[in-house]
């Protein structure tokens, strides 16, 4: 009887052990399936965040001016295009994605306006340039702007198979465009494979351990059970810690990109301030030229009053005549102060202005300096178009171009120096007969701190002038040599009107 009971107990124990093992194995398989699905969702969520951050950072790297100029096929120069490609390529490398790009849609076709490229693709047919057509665009991509929704897609083209993000955006001038970023499917699959291996190894170890322990569960002490639970908790904590580290790395990368962009903005503001200080120095010199003659006339009139008073020849007619002249010259000095004060007044809002008015207001300040240097001034003001822009900033650019022409003529000792200013619709042209700019350096004159002046040149005037015209006034500033000398052209965009 006792043996029978022992046999029943033994069989019950075996049955319980086998049942326990089956439950452990079945439960582990179910857990593996659930964890795989969960990790897959987490991975795709992280990939989506990575793609979105990469695509949106393209706007910060390229700047507002790029999105204002990209609507026309000739809106970006080849040099600007290559510079943009390099910026996006570095950003893609920093963000750990394969490609970052900007696209627009015209006549039901998709065109690249800028795209990153891998190092091995530079200067090859696989490198996309400004306004290259994307003939492999999917139906989903073609309708992103119509649907106006952030979209994810998995597709294959000549560059490979990718998970992509398409973000519809609208520029300040109303231009619709698409921000995009790609991550290779192989990257995602590799991550999933790593998850699968980690899960299988972890659960295999757990299954084997629990199966062995199950055969001896009757002998397991409370202390041993506690240690097993502790190991499992430590494993879970390690997974959580690794996930947090990955998220922190992504956040730090985004912060580094943002800090670099902010540093560039601060540097731009410093350069602008240096340029303003240099301009103020030149303005003080111009004020001295403007005031020299009227001050001399006032002094002469004052001496005449004194002499006539001493000689007893000062009658009411002479007093009126002389004081009238003094009042006239004083009024001239007051108007000069107003001209300079208005010139340096900061424009917080755009105003309507014509190119002719910009030229005329600038000449009020520098005209006397040109006359003192015997420089002939020819005006051909034929523009009647009105522009809605930052008028004072535009005047500073025009004054800088005229002042540079004046200095070049003086530096080259021209016998018959002449400056010609022309306005034609949306163009303002400043020409001189100083012999032009050396072709070896003409491509560099808009670089910061690069100057052709023999002395007193800061190298910031043309750099800041180009920055003002292209980023603040939505236009272009460029230079070429003509038969007589240098020719600078300001060309304002149509949407300034």
C-alpha positions in Angstrom: 0.0 0.0 0.0 2.8 2.3 0.9 4.7 1.4 -2.3 1.5 2.1 -4.3 1.1 5.5 -2.8 4.8 6.2 -3.4 4.4 5.1 -7.1 1.4 7.4 -7.4 3.3 10.3 -5.9 6.2 9.6 -8.2 4.0 9.5 -11.3 2.2 12.6 -10.1 5.5 14.3 -9.6 6.6 13.3 -13.2 3.3 14.5 -14.6 3.7 17.8 -12.8 7.3 18.2 -14.0 6.4 17.4 -17.6 3.4 19.7 -17.4 5.5 22.4 -15.9 8.1 22.0 -18.7 5.5 22.1 -21.4 3.9 25.3 -19.9 7.4 26.9 -19.7 8.2 26.0 -23.3 4.8 27.1 -24.7 4.9 30.3 -22.6 8.4 31.1 -23.7 7.4 30.7 -27.4 4.5 33.0 -26.8 6.7 35.5 -25.0 9.3 35.4 -27.9 6.5 36.1 -30.4 5.2 39.0 -28.3 8.6 40.5 -27.6 9.6 40.2 -31.2 6.4 42.1 -32.2 7.0 44.7 -29.5 10.7 45.2 -30.3 9.8 45.5 -34.0 7.3 48.2 -33.2 9.8 50.0 -31.0 12.5 49.7 -33.7 10.2 51.1 -36.4 9.1 53.9 -34.0 12.8 54.8 -33.4 13.5 54.6 -37.2 10.6 56.9 -37.9 11.8 59.4 -35.3 15.3 59.3 -36.7 14.0 59.9 -40.3 11.7 62.7 -39.2 14.5 64.5 -37.2 16.9 64.1 -40.2 14.4 65.5 -42.7 13.4 68.5 -40.6 17.0 69.3 -39.8 17.5 69.9 -43.6 15.5 73.1 -43.2 17.9 74.4 -40.5 21.0 73.5 -42.5 19.9 74.9 -45.8 18.3 78.1 -44.4 15.2 80.1 -45.4 16.9 81.7 -48.4 17.3 78.3 -50.2 13.6 77.6 -50.0 12.8 81.0 -51.4 15.2 80.5 -54.4 14.5 76.9 -55.4 11.3 77.4 -57.4 13.1 78.1 -60.7 15.6 76.0 -62.7 18.2 78.8 -62.6 17.4 79.8 -59.0 20.6 78.0 -57.6 24.1 78.3 -59.0 26.2 75.1 -59.5 28.5 76.4 -56.7 25.5 76.8 -54.3 24.2 73.4 -55.3 27.5 71.7 -54.5 27.7 73.5 -51.2 24.1 72.4 -50.3 24.9 68.8 -51.3 28.0 68.8 -49.0 25.9 70.3 -46.1 23.1 67.6 -46.5 25.8 64.8 -46.9 27.4 65.8 -43.6 24.0 66.0 -41.9 23.0 62.6 -43.2 26.3 61.2 -41.8 25.8 62.9 -38.4 22.1 61.7 -38.2 23.1 58.1 -39.2 20.7 57.9 -42.2 21.4 57.1 -45.8 20.0 60.1 -47.6 18.4 63.5 -46.9 16.8 65.5 -49.7 14.4 68.2 -50.7 11.9 67.8 -53.7 9.3 69.9 -55.5 6.5 68.9 -57.8 6.0 70.5 -61.2 3.7 69.4 -64.0 3.0 66.1 -62.1 6.7 65.3 -61.9 9.0 65.2 -58.9 12.4 67.1 -59.0 15.3 67.1 -56.6 16.3 70.6 -55.4 19.0 69.3 -53.1 20.1 65.9 -51.9 22.9 64.3 -49.9 25.2 61.8 -51.5 27.5 59.1 -50.2 31.3 59.6 -50.6 31.5 57.1 -53.3 28.7 58.8 -55.3 30.3 62.2 -55.5 30.8 63.3 -59.2 29.1 60.2 -60.5 25.7 59.8 -62.2 24.2 58.6 -58.9 24.7 62.1 -57.4 21.5 64.2 -57.7 21.8 67.9 -58.6 19.5 70.9 -58.4 16.3 70.3 -60.5 17.2 66.7 -61.5 14.0 64.8 -62.3 13.2 61.8 -60.0 11.7 59.4 -62.6 11.3 56.6 -60.1 8.9 58.5 -57.9 6.0 56.3 -56.6 2.3 57.1 -56.8 2.4 57.7 -53.1 5.2 60.3 -53.4 3.4 62.0 -56.3 0.4 62.6 -54.1 2.1 63.7 -50.8 1.6 67.4 -51.5 -2.0 66.8 -52.6 -2.8 64.8 -49.4 -0.7 67.2 -47.2 0.2 64.5 -44.7 3.4 63.1 -43.3 3.9 59.8 -45.1 6.2 56.7 -44.6 6.9 54.3 -47.5 9.1 51.3 -48.3 10.3 51.3 -51.9 13.1 50.4 -54.2 14.9 52.5 -56.8 18.4 52.7 -58.4 19.9 53.6 -55.0 18.5 50.6 -53.2 15.6 49.5 -51.0 14.7 52.0 -48.2 12.2 53.0 -45.6 11.5 56.7 -46.4 9.7 59.7 -44.9 8.0 62.4 -46.9 7.0 65.6 -45.1 5.0 68.2 -47.0 6.0 71.8 -46.2 5.3 75.3 -47.4 8.0 78.1 -47.7 7.4 81.7 -46.7 6.8 82.7 -50.3 4.1 80.0 -50.7 6.2 77.4 -52.5 5.2 73.8 -51.6 8.0 71.3 -51.2 8.8 67.9 -49.7 11.4 67.1 -47.1 12.6 63.5 -47.3 15.0 61.0 -45.6 15.9 57.4 -46.3 17.2 54.5 -44.2 18.2 51.3 -45.9 16.0 48.3 -45.3 19.1 46.2 -44.6 19.8 48.4 -41.6 16.3 47.8 -40.1 16.5 44.0 -40.9 19.9 43.8 -39.3 18.5 45.4 -36.1 15.6 43.0 -36.1 17.9 40.0 -36.6 19.9 41.2 -33.6 16.7 41.4 -31.6 15.7 37.9 -32.7 19.1 36.4 -31.7 19.1 38.2 -28.3 15.5 37.1 -27.6 16.2 33.5 -28.6 19.4 33.3 -26.7 17.8 34.9 -23.6 14.7 32.7 -23.7 16.7 29.6 -24.5 18.9 30.1 -21.5 15.7 30.7 -19.4 13.9 27.6 -20.8 16.9 25.4 -20.2 17.4 26.8 -16.8 13.7 26.5 -15.8 13.4 23.0 -17.3 16.3 21.8 -15.3 15.1 23.6 -12.2 11.6 22.2 -12.9 12.8 18.6 -12.5 14.1 19.5 -9.1 11.5 22.1 -8.1 10.5 20.1 -5.1 14.0 20.7 -3.7 14.3 24.4 -4.6 14.6 26.7 -1.7 13.1 30.1 -1.3 16.6 31.6 -1.5 17.2 30.0 -4.9 13.8 31.2 -6.2 14.7 34.7 -5.1 18.1 34.5 -6.9 16.3 33.3 -10.2 13.9 36.2 -10.0 16.8 38.6 -9.3 18.6 37.4 -12.4 15.5 37.9 -14.6 15.1 41.4 -13.1 18.7 42.3 -13.9 18.3 41.1 -17.4 15.2 43.3 -17.8 17.1 46.3 -16.3 20.0 45.7 -18.8 17.6 45.8 -21.7 16.0 49.0 -20.4 19.4 50.6 -19.8 20.6 49.8 -23.4 17.4 51.2 -24.8 17.8 54.4 -22.7 21.4 54.8 -23.9 20.3 54.6 -27.5 17.7 57.2 -27.0 20.2 59.5 -25.2 22.7 59.2 -28.1 20.0 60.3 -30.5 19.1 63.3 -28.4 22.8 64.3 -28.0 23.3 64.1 -31.7 20.3 66.4 -32.3 21.6 68.8 -29.7 25.0 68.9 -31.3 23.5 69.7 -34.7 21.3 72.5 -33.2 24.3 74.0 -31.3 26.4 74.1 -34.5 23.5 75.9 -36.3 23.2 78.4 -33.4 27.0 79.0 -33.5 26.8 79.9 -37.2 23.9 82.3 -36.5 25.9 84.0 -33.7 28.9 84.3 -36.1 26.7 85.9 -38.7 25.5 88.5 -36.2 29.1 89.3 -35.1 30.1 89.8 -38.7 27.0 92.1 -39.2 28.0 94.2 -36.2 31.6 94.5 -37.4 30.4 95.6 -40.8 28.1 98.2 -39.3 31.0 99.6 -37.2 33.2 99.8 -40.3 30.4 101.6 -42.2 29.9 104.0 -39.3 33.6 104.9 -39.6 33.2 105.6 -43.3 30.0 107.6 -42.6 31.8 109.9 -40.1 34.4 110.6 -42.8 31.6 111.5 -45.3 29.9 113.7 -42.7 33.2 115.6 -42.4 33.2 116.1 -46.2 29.6 117.2 -46.1 30.0 119.7 -43.3 33.4 121.2 -44.2 32.1 123.7 -46.8 28.9 125.0 -44.9 30.9 125.4 -41.7 33.5 127.4 -43.6 30.8 129.5 -45.1 29.2 130.1 -41.6 32.6 131.1 -40.2 33.1 133.5 -43.1 29.7 135.1 -42.6 30.3 135.4 -38.9 33.7 137.2 -39.6 31.9 139.5 -42.0 29.4 140.5 -39.3 32.3 141.2 -36.9 34.3 143.3 -39.4 31.3 145.4 -40.5 30.2 145.9 -36.9 33.7 147.3 -36.0 33.7 149.5 -39.1 30.2 150.8 -38.3 28.9 149.6 -41.7 26.4 147.0 -40.3 23.0 148.1 -41.3 19.7 146.1 -41.2 20.0 145.0 -44.9 23.5 143.5 -44.3 22.3 141.8 -41.1 19.3 140.2 -42.9 21.5 139.2 -45.8 24.3 137.6 -43.7 22.0 136.0 -41.1 19.9 134.5 -44.0 23.0 132.8 -45.4 23.9 131.5 -41.9 20.4 130.2 -41.5 20.6 128.5 -45.0 23.9 126.8 -44.2 22.5 125.7 -40.7 19.5 124.2 -42.4 21.8 122.3 -44.8 23.7 120.9 -41.8 20.4 119.8 -40.1 19.2 118.1 -43.3 22.6 116.2 -43.5 22.1 114.9 -39.9 18.6 113.7 -40.9 20.0 111.9 -43.9 22.6 110.0 -41.9 20.1 109.3 -39.0 17.5 107.9 -41.4 20.2 105.8 -43.2 21.2 104.0 -40.0 17.7 103.7 -38.7 16.9 99.9 -38.2 14.0 98.7 -40.4 11.8 96.4 -38.3 9.2 96.1 -41.1 9.3 96.0 -44.9 8.3 99.2 -46.8 7.5 100.0 -50.4 10.4 101.6 -52.2 11.7 102.1 -55.8 15.2 101.4 -56.9 15.4 105.0 -58.1 14.6 106.2 -54.6 17.2 103.9 -53.1 19.9 105.4 -55.4 18.9 109.0 -54.7 18.9 108.6 -50.9 22.3 106.9 -51.0 23.8 109.7 -53.1 22.7 112.3 -50.6 25.3 110.8 -48.3 28.2 110.1 -50.7 27.7 112.8 -53.4 30.0 115.4 -51.7 32.8 112.8 -51.3 32.5 111.9 -55.0 32.7 115.6 -56.0 35.8 116.2 -53.8 37.6 113.4 -55.6 36.5 114.8 -59.0 34.6 111.6 -59.9 32.1 111.9 -62.6 28.7 110.4 -61.8 26.3 109.2 -64.5 22.8 108.2 -63.7 20.5 106.1 -65.9 17.4 105.6 -63.6 14.7 103.9 -65.7 13.0 101.6 -63.1 9.5 102.5 -62.1 8.7 99.2 -60.3 8.0 99.3 -56.5 9.4 96.7 -54.2 8.2 95.6 -50.7 11.5 95.1 -48.9 13.9 96.3 -46.2 14.7 99.7 -47.7 17.5 100.9 -45.3 19.4 97.6 -45.6 19.2 97.9 -49.4 20.5 101.5 -49.2 23.4 100.3 -47.1 24.3 97.8 -49.9 24.1 100.4 -52.6 26.2 102.9 -50.6 28.8 100.2 -50.0 29.0 99.4 -53.8 29.4 103.1 -54.7 32.0 103.6 -51.9 33.9 100.5 -53.2 33.9 101.9 -56.7 35.1 105.3 -55.4 38.0 103.7 -53.4 39.0 101.5 -56.5 39.2 104.6 -58.7 41.3 106.5 -56.1 43.5 103.4 -55.5 44.1 103.0 -59.3 44.7 106.8 -59.9 42.3 107.0 -62.8 42.7 110.2 -64.8 39.0 110.5 -65.7 37.3 108.6 -63.0 33.6 107.8 -63.6 30.8 105.8 -61.8 27.6 104.9 -63.7 24.5 103.8 -61.8 21.7 102.1 -63.8 18.2 100.9 -62.8 16.2 98.6 -65.1 13.0 97.1 -63.7 14.2 94.8 -60.9 17.9 95.4 -61.4 20.3 98.0 -60.0 23.8 98.2 -61.6 26.9 100.0 -60.3 29.7 100.3 -62.9 33.1 102.0 -62.7 36.0 102.5 -65.2 38.7 101.4 -62.7 40.0 98.6 -64.8 38.1 95.7 -63.2 38.9 93.0 -60.7 41.7 90.5 -61.1 40.1 87.4 -62.6 42.2 85.3 -60.3 40.3 86.6 -57.2 36.9 87.7 -58.6 35.3 84.5 -57.3 36.5 85.2 -53.7 35.5 88.9 -53.2 32.2 87.9 -51.5 34.1 85.8 -48.9 34.3 87.2 -45.3 37.5 89.1 -44.4 38.7 89.0 -48.1 39.7 92.6 -49.2 41.4 94.0 -52.3 41.9 97.4 -50.6 45.5 98.3 -49.9 44.6 99.6 -46.4 41.6 100.1 -44.1 39.7 97.2 -45.7 37.7 95.0 -43.3 36.8 92.4 -45.9 33.2 92.4 -44.6 31.4 94.9 -46.8 30.7 92.7 -49.8 30.1 89.6 -47.7 27.5 91.4 -45.7 26.0 93.0 -48.8 25.5 89.7 -50.4 24.0 88.3 -47.2 21.5 91.2 -46.9 20.4 91.0 -50.6 20.0 87.3 -50.8 18.7 86.4 -47.3 16.9 89.6 -46.2 15.8 91.1 -49.6 15.2 87.8 -51.5 17.4 88.8 -54.3 20.8 88.2 -55.9 24.1 90.1 -55.8 26.8 89.3 -58.4 29.8 90.8 -60.2 31.5 90.7 -63.5 34.1 92.7 -65.4 33.1 94.8 -68.4 35.4 96.5 -70.9 36.0 99.5 -68.6 35.9 98.1 -65.1 33.9 96.2 -62.5 30.1 95.9 -62.7 28.0 94.9 -59.6 24.3 94.0 -60.1 21.5 93.8 -57.5 18.6 91.7 -58.8 15.5 91.6 -56.7 13.0 88.7 -56.9 9.5 89.0 -58.3 7.8 88.3 -55.0 9.4 91.5 -53.6 7.1 93.5 -55.7 
